[in-house]
């Protein structure tokens, strides 16, 4: 087996740990709990080709004591666990590449002057480290276009801009047991507004952190999904948690003390606005706090992505627990974490191979496994791998590895994962909902909505059925796919669709799935004017209001605005077949350029660029457009360089008949 560095004092202290139950360490004489060493939340989700965060894995380990060594190993292309010993002082960012663990040895490991930065990287762990007095760069930790990152038991203060910024399309972040102290702009999980690359990203979990004497952005989340539970807020001067641009944030069992505006709607209080976001409050305690403590009452269900309920504590216990356990400590100088991650769900293989990351020098591990927290001994292994047999669908499994060392046996935490159902599950669009017909594909294009689902246990392929009747038959068979996504192409507006995914096992057995449904909205266009806000919006189009008599003064006081990237506006032609002139009214802003394209069904009819920069409503006529009853008239547009490509209306004038 590969040998890892070991801190003897850490192992000695671990031998004195209290009882370990369900992934939570519990003191014998107290009801207060705290989560074990492995991460929870979004960082453990199997996505984007990464089966949860593992950092440097069980690869090579190095100890660094100066900035040159740290920069050298952090930038190395190979997976590494980098232990920082003592205080390292630098004067520019430490650039980190993928598959790295950076971890402090002892309680005093410190990076002073230099921040940590990663660009276009993934699978990074930063743990047990103090980062302070960062003046040569803007952020203590800056991660751009990254995914699967875990920051744990750190102490962050003294940067010229942010303490932790996770931006430019970054995704799958977990931050735990970290102190953010004495700072104004603390943490971002977004890049601000008008960043198309953030769409569908920016998913983050924050738990058991201490936001101490801070100003704002604790954190601020845009576009994505935020799960913030059991955090401690003390003396927050501006606002606590900020939301914007369609973010959905669930705040659970946090403790706010002397906090101004625990929840802040950053840019708009209008739920139709592109920059509006949601915050839901559950079980939070507000002591000597004022301002918004209710949020909007809407968020999302984190249980759709991971299990965390076993680690959710009462808000009343948070102050003592977080003040005692957050931040660096000698006992956090190692890693022991499972793959799949603690709380992982939808495990789709019955022949799953369990592995774990252990940065200590270990002779062997005793493995325990079962379907409840009273585990059965499975054997002793000398490599970090164990393969249970015949996992059953929709079952919670528990497991633990105890380390066998020269100092004695060190008990591990109890981890858990849940297997997938026998059938395909968790459809997207969700069952019996109204779907958006077009999704943003990239900065300049949209695509018809795609169907997605979670694989059934042991599915090797999937048979997809889609039709307009609940009783799906052979004529509705769309084909067999190996992935858990299917693109049906353009679907008819105003139609309710039914669909089913059957799981095909390796032996050819077919497990029939449930039948789901979704509806597509519809708007009808006839001769004359249709306002843009009356059309069916897709991608990044949102309503925008303008008062009468203003500089813009659009028709009917509304326009449709692209927040960032690409969007679509659709309507179905409801009049008889005709040749028509189509006039598109749009705002040509004072700067930038945007593209506007007219489609009828899937046929490209006309295309032009908004780049006159007149800062007024302009019109463009596309002549002789053939329209048949039931055709979809669709504008696809994109924004670039501050041109938000606002559409005011369409005027449709029949000019002749369609020859048969």
Secondary structure, 3 states (H helix, E strand, C coil): CCCCCCCHHHHHHHCCCCEEECCEEECCCCCCEEECCCCCHHHHCEECCEECCCCCCCCEEEEECCHHHHHHHHCCCCCEEEEECCEEECCCCEECCCCEEEEECCCCCEEECCCEEEECCEEEEEECCEEECECCCCCCEEEECCEEEEEECCEECCECCCCEEEECCCEEEEEECCEEEEEEEEEEECCCCCCHHHCCCCCEEEECCEEEEEEEEEEEEECCEEEEECCEEEEECCCCEEEECCCEEEEECCEEEEEECCEEECCCCCCCCCCCCEEEEECCEEECCECCCCECCCCCCHHHCCCCHHHCCCHHHHHHHHHHHCCCCHHHCCCEEEECCCCEEEECCCCCCEEEEECCCCCEEEEEEECCCCCEEEEEECCCEECCCCCCCCCEEEEEEEEEECCEEECCCCEEEEECCCCCEEEECCCCEEECCEEECCCCCEEECCEEEECCCCEEEEEEEEECCCCCCHHHEEEEECCCEECCCCCCCCCEEEEEEEEEECCCCEECCCEEEEEECCCEECCEEEEHHHCEEEEEEEEEECCCCCCCCCHHHEEEEEEEEEEEEEEEECCCCEEEEEEEEEEECCCCEEEEEEEECCEEEEEEEECCCCCEEEEEEEEEEEECCCCEEEEEEEEECCECCCEEEEEEEEEECCCC
